[in-house]
Amino acid sequence: MAYPWPPLVPGDPEEIARRVAAVLDQAWQRLAEQQQAVLNQLASNPRARHTAETLEEFKRAIRAFRQRVDGEAQEFIRRQLPFLYEQGGQAAAEALGVSFTWTTFHRDALQSLAADSYADFLRRSQEAERMANRFYRAVRQAAREEVPLLAAGNMTGKQAAKNLADKLAEQHRLTHVVYRNGARVPVRAWAEAATLTKSAVAYNAGTLNRTRQAGVRQVEVFDGADCGWTSHQDTDKATGTLRSVEEAAEWPISHPRCRRAFGPRPDS
């Protein structure tokens, strides 16, 4: 049963990240449940017609997951990104004793940020889709080539069907998203990390762009005491240092869930 998620309302990045992660995790769980239904069908009654019916349900779950990712990404980008960008811009403006307004400069910057964020969400979800589609194709191939031969060996057809289902389950696990670098990450974790990352980047982009617009070239870095400049392990520790606006724009954060922020320093 689908949960009726309300429209996203701009607010605290942590709360928004939890909401986006929960929505996408629910869609992924439905996909995993449909995969299990396909495997159960193969193990109990692997005839082509029944397998085809459960596979179509699985295919619909793949589409539903894609639509959920697309919908949540668009809501997040349309509502939360402008909210956070403006917050960052206003924080810089207050520190400089000026105001923040949505000039063409800021609108163009936000549009570029939105396009990049949307593309990143899609890249992340596409790997999950690829995994699901590989399972779909594997079952279809098995239904054509292996199911008709299940009873041809020295075991019963039922045992052979169960062995086939077990093999497919082992080869096509949907418990985690597997990135191209081999990292295995639960859907909820990657969705939450992606949302928090884009939230931090949007806020800092507002701060840095308003600082640059005011003609200020240096910012002070506020970060965790152990956080490095380009990665958490970087020996160049970030917090308390002065960086150029250009350097800060290149490294608005250094790792997922980074809490880095910047303050304009017109005096330096």
Secondary structure, 3 states (H helix, E strand, C coil): CCCCCCCCCCCCHHHHHHHHHHHHHHHHHHHHHHHHHHHHHHHHCCCHHHHHHHHHHHHHHHHHHHHHHHHHHHHHHHHHHHHHHHHHHHHHHHHHCCCCCCCHHHHHHHHHHHHHHHHHHHHHHHHHHHHHHHHHHHHHHHHHHCHHHHHHCCCCHHHHHHHHHHHHHHHCCCCCEECCCCCEECHHHHHHHHHHHHHHHHHHHHHHHHHHHCCCCEEEEECCCCCECCCCCCCCECCCCEEEHHHHHHCCCCCCCCCCEEEECCCC
